[in-house]
Structure formats: C-alpha cells, structure tokens
Amino acid sequence: MTNAYRRGSKGPEVRKIQARLGELGLYSGDVDGIFGGGTESGVKMFQRQNGLDVDGVVGEDTWKKLFGGGKLQKPEVCKQKLEYRCLALTGTIETGRPIPDCFAMASGDFDGQGLSFGALQWNLGQGSLQPLFKEMAKKHPSLLEDICHDYFPELKAIFTSDKDDQLAWVRSAQDQRRFTLFEPWKGLLKALGRTTEFQDIQVNAAGKLFKDAKALCAEYGLWSERGVALMFDIKVQNGSISPLVKSQIMADCTRLGSSLSNDEAEEAKLVIVANRRAEASNPRWIEDVRKRKVAIAHGEGMVHGNYLHLEDQFGIKLKPF
C-alpha cells in the first residue's frame, strides 16, 4: 500500500499538512500533528478546489499539489529501528499523542497508580517511573535543575520519598475530577519530556520490553515485525501471557492446517494471539483490548476512534524482523 496521510495519522508530517492548509485558509485548528476531522475537512476542501479526488487522504497527488511538487514524504518514524517504531506505535496508542509529544504526556491519579508519565505511561504506583527520574537526575542533574529551577528540591524529595508520600503528593497536585496536574507541574513535566535526554532514557527503558517481545515471538513461532509489535504491546498493556492462555493459543494454531501461505499463517496466528489475550483481560476491558490487539494483528483498524495503519504510519510490516 502506498504511503498516505489520513484521519488517524500522527506526527510532524501531519503538522506540515496542517500548517500548509492554515496558510491557505482551509484549516484553523491546532497544528498538533493529529490528523482529525478538522484536518480531513481542510484536505477535502483543498482537493475539491484543485480538481482532485475528494477522499480526505493526502496521497501522492494531493501532496504534490499542496506543496507545489516533490515526492510524498515518508514518516520520519518509519526510518527508525524496529525497537523505536514499536515504542512509537504503542506510545501513540497509550497517550493519544504522536511521537515526540507522547514522550511528554503526564496524567494524575486516575487509576490509583499516582503520576503516569511518558510514552508508555510509566507510573509511581508500579514503581516503573521512579527509576527514569533517578537516571535523569544522575546523568543530567544540571539540565533537570535548569528545567525545574526553584522546584527542583521538591521534585528531588518526591522521588526519594516512600510510595505513600509520592501518591499523596500527586493527589494534592491534581484536579480531583479530571485528574490533570496543576501548574507548574504540568508544564515542568512537559518540558522535561520534550528533552532528547529524557526521551533517550525512555527509549532505553523500553529496551527490555522489546527484548521480551522478541523472545515471545520465538516462543510462539512468530517471525514478523508485526508480530514483535503485537508482543511489545502485550508486554506494555497486559504484562504477560499466562500458561493457560498459551495452551489455548497453541491449540488454536495447530488447527490452522498447512494450506495457508507463510504470510497468511503468520497473520492468522497473530489474530489468535490477539483474541486469546484479550479474552483473558478484565471483563470490563475485553473489547477495548481486543480492538487494539486485532488492529495490530491485521496491520490496520480503528483504535480509540482513530484509524491505525502500521505500515503507513510506523513502517511496521509483515516481513521478517
């Protein structure tokens, strides 16, 4: 499938489209890199004005007309290593924000886990966020102090306190209805998440999950990039696959037969893994987990109201990793 930008696409290329549409008076929304209904409407108006197919999709023809020539730009994230692309995919789903904005997403105690922060929403409750801050303080103390200024001692005290004190602090620093952080903490954390230094720490922290995802692929006989992406997403959202669910997956896979091509068999296995892991989730979230996992298994689908296409948006293909 030829690369294209459409509703659900996210990233700096979408910002470029939004900015250009704004210059032409066809878009007045936020230049936030999120291809939503407003961006789609602006694209359709542009297409109608220029005699193009009015589909709301920025493909080769619309891109050339919009920018006065030039080849359709491939998303920058597609040029990164698979480890980074898997992080970008799951981070975008987790936060609803594109790379690099997802690195700076922070939320309060909406789930009993205290502060959640970063692309994979590391949090205080599970003890996954504290190591990231401690690493930042160890490797880049002057940068952290420059960002926080007179709030630096408080931040340092927070991350060296016990968990009960940390959770109490978050609850005192948030809107109790919307679970959004009060200023200055909302802005300070966003500034921290925008630094390449803290983004690198997040990428490194996701490295173990990526290794675990590859190990799961070997365990289940999966060989594709899409397989690694699915297992990575399972590690992040669900933690693991239980022995019981594994036995169900293996039994389902043996019933696939031998008539399928390699690609067909791989996708069929991915769909089995997606459905079985979803069915083992909390009953309240089964369908939410299923939609997310099945979309990754198929390489495309609707997730949280956005269209997801792994190859177009993240360069994740059904090819050997």
N, C-alpha and C positions, 0 to 999 in steps of 0.2 A: 504494500500500500504506500502510495506517495505521501510524503510528509505534508501535513497541513495543520493549520491552527483553527480550532473551532470551540464552541461552548464546552468548558471544562478544561481547556488548555491553560497552563500557567507558566509564568516565567518572564525573563527580560525581553524575549521576542514579542510577547503579548503587550508588554509595556510600550514597545516601539510602535506596535499597531495602534494602540490606544492614543498615543501621543500624536501620531500622524492623522488619525481620524479627528482628534481635537483641533488640530491646525486647520482642518478642512471644514470645521463647524458641524461635524457629524456625530460628535461624542462629547459629552460634558461631564462624564463621571470621573471617578478616581482613576488615576494612572497607577494601578496597583498590581498589574501583571496577572490579573484573574479574568479570563475570558468568560464573562457572564452575559446575561440577556441584553444589557445596555450596549456592550461591545458588539454583540451579534447584530443588534438593530442598526448600529452605525455601519457595520460591514455591508449589511443588506442595502442600506440607502446608497452607499458608495457603489455597489455593484449595479443597482438599478440606474444610477446616473451615468454609468460608464458602459452600459450595454453588455454586462457580464451576467452569467447565470446567478440568479438571486437565491443563494443557498446559505448565506451567512458563514461560509467557510473560506478562510484565507488560504487558498492553494496557490499554485504557480502563477496562474493568470491574474488573480486578484492582487497578489504580492507585487508583481511587476508593474501593474497599473498604479497601485497605491504608492510605490516608491520610485516610479519613473525608470523601471528596468531593474536588472540584477536578478540573480537566482534566489529562489526561496531559501531563507536561512534555516539551517538545521538547528534545533535547540542546543545550546551550549552543553546542557547536562548530558546529551547523547554522546558527547566526545569524552566523557569521563570514564574511569574504570567502573566495572560492574558493581563493585562494593559501594561506590558513591551513588550510582544510579539506583540501586536497591534502597539506599538510605533516602534518596530524593523521593522515590515513589511512596514509601511508607510514611516518611515525614510529611509529605504533602497531604496524604490521606488523614494522618493523625491530627494535623493542625489546621487543615483547610487553606494553608498558605503555600505559595511556591518557594522553591529554592531561590534566593537565600533567606527569604523572610521567615521560613519555618524555623530557622535556627534561633530566632529571637522571640518566639511565641511563649508567653507566660500566662498561666491561669492560676486562680486561687484554689481554695479547698472545696471544690465541687464534688469530689469523690472520696473525701476522707483521707486523702494522701498528701494534704498540705499543698505546698507550691509545686506545680508541674511546669517544666521549662525545657525549651529546646525542641529540636526536630522530632525526637522520639518521646517527648514529654517525660523525661526523667523526673523523678519526684522525691520529696523528702520522706514520705511515708514508707516507701520500699527501700529507702537508703541508696537509691541509684543516682540522685542528684548531688549529694554531698561530695563524692569523690571528684566530680567535674570541677566544682568550685575550688576544692582544695588544690587540685592540679593547676588551675589558673592562678591561684594565689602563690603557689610555689614557683611556677615557671615565669609568670609575668606580673609580679607584685606591683611594680610601678605603674603599669598600664591599668590594672584594676583600681589602684588608688586614684589615678588620674580621672577615671570614669566616675567613681563614687564620691571623690572629694571628702567633705566632712561626714559623709555617711559610711565611709569605709570602715571605721571601727565597729559600727553597729553590724554591718554585713559580716565582718570577720567574727564577731561574737556569735552571730546567729549560726554560722556554720561550724562553730566549735562547741555549741551547746548540745544538750541531750535532745532526743527526738521530741519529747513532750513540749519542751520550751520552743522548739522550732515550729511545731504545729500551732502552738498558741500564738506565736508571733504572726504567722501567716493569717490566722483568723482575725487578728486585730488590725491587719493591714489591708483588708479587702472589703468590698461591698458585699454584705451578707446575702443579698438577694441574687446578684448577678455573678458573684464570685470573681470579680475583676479586681486587680490590685489597685490600691490608691497610689497617687503620685506622692513622692518622687520614685517609688519603687518600680512602678510600671515602666516609666521612661528609662530608669537606670538599667533595668534588666534588658530592655530592648536595645539599648546602646551596647551593652556587653555582648549580646547575641549577634550583633552586627559586625563584631571584630573578627578578622580572619583567625586570630589566635584562639578564640573560644570556639569558633567553628571547627578548627582543626582538632581541638580536644574532643568535640562531639563525634567527629568522623572516626577518630581513634577509638572512642568508647563503643562505637557501633561495630568495630572490627571483630570482636569476639562473637557477636550475634551473627555476623556474616560467615565466619568460620563454622559456627554451629549449623547454619543453614546449608552450607555445602556438605557438611557431614551427614545431615538428614537426607539430602539428595542421594548420596551414596547408599545410605541405609534403605531407601525406598526405590532405588533403581531409576532415579530421575537424572537426566543429563543436560537439560536446557537452562538457559539464562532465566527463562520464565519460571522454571522450577525453583531456582535459587531465590528469585524474588518472592515466590509464594511461601517458601520455608522461612525466609527472613521475616516476612510479615507475620507469620505464625509465631515466631520467636518473640517478636515485639509485642503483638497484641494478646497472644494466648499463652506464651511461655513455653509450652511443650506439647507433645502428643503422647497420650498415655498408652501403656501396653495394650489395654483393651481396644482403644481406637486403632492402634497399629494393626492388631489382628484383624479388625474389620476391613481396614484399607487393603491389607494383603489379600484377604479372601476375595474382595471385590475385584482386585486387579487380576487375579488368576482366572476370573470368569470373562475377561475381555477377549480371550481367544488369540489366534495368530493371524487373522486376516487383515488386521489394521497395518497401515504403513508406520514407520518409526515416528513420524510427526503426529499421526492420528493417535497412536498408542500413548505417546507422551502427554498429549492434551487430555486424553481420556483419564489417565492416571491422576493428572493434576486436578481434574474436576472431582474425582473420587476423594482425593485428599481434602479438597476444599469443603465438600459437603459433609464428610465424616467429622472433620474438626469442628465445623460449625454446629453440627448436631450435638456435640459434646459440650457446648458452651452453656452458660447460664440461660435458661429458657427465655428470659426477658430479652436477650440479645442475639438469639439464634439467627433470626432472619437478617439482622444487620451484619453479623459476621459472615453469613452465607453470601450475601450480595457482594461484599468486599472481596472475599476469597475466590468466589466463582468468577468475578470480573478479572482478577489476576490470572486465574487458570485459563480462561478463554483469551486473555490478552486484551480484552476491552469489555466495557459495560458501564452502567451507571452506579456511582458510589457517592452517597451523601448528596444526591441531586446533581452531581457533575458527571459528564461523560469522561471516561478514562480510556486511554489507548496507550498501552505500554510501549509499543514500537515507535509511534509518532512522538509521544511526549517524553519518553525516557530512554529510547534506544534499546529497550529490553525485548529480545526476540526469542522465537522458538528455534534457537540454534545452540550448539554445544557451548558450555561455559568453560 
